[in-house]
Amino acid sequence: MEKLQRYVDEVVDDGKAWYAVRLFGNRQETVADYFKEKGMEVFIPLQYRDVEDASGKVRQVLRPVVINLLFVKQPDDEAIFRKAVQESALKLSVIRKERDSKDYYLIPHNQMYEFRLMCNPEISMRKFISTEEARMKAGDPVLVKFGPMKGMTGRLVRSSKKYFLLKEIPGISVMLKVTKWCCVPLSETGK
């Protein structure tokens, strides 16, 4: 429980939007370090995975959920980010608003804040799915009124006879186990 609270305390919503950056290759740490050197904050969703060592012991280690995706917080001047992307020798692509547009898609700060909270590796009843798979899931927009996820919004969906709160972000989506009775439709909340 202490690790869970420490993670929640570290995730701050400072009102800044985020970019989703897709990588061509598996140099996620190198790309993250590149943006950090330019003074930008980077977020990589992580989860625990079982890894067997040479002696046959299985242990859990934190690994990226997706090896070709990371998120970069928008700096005060967007030109700094654009310049960093253009000057990069690394193969990467920023998700755009539309295929032919030069405008980068900005993930609103409140969506990214909730997404980062939902990505806490200490939460066990969680599933990561692709954006395409998330679009195919039927569900109603809801607000969580009670419990540890109080105040979060997303879609209430069913999977394996359980209910989940689905949060969609460009490139990846996350589903957290939730009790159906803790949620109210967003249409009833006035949000």
Buried (B, 14 or more C-beta within 10 A) or exposed (E): EEEEEEBEEEBEEEEBBBBBBBBEEEBBEEBBEBBEEBEBBBBBBBBEEEEEEEEEEEEEEEEBBBEBBBBBBBBEEBEBBBEBBEEBEBEBEBBBEEEEEEEBBBBEBEBBBBBBBBBBBBBEEBBBBEBEEBEEBEBEBBBBBEEEBEEBBBBBBEBEEBBBBBBBBBBBBBBBBBEEEBBBEBEEEEE
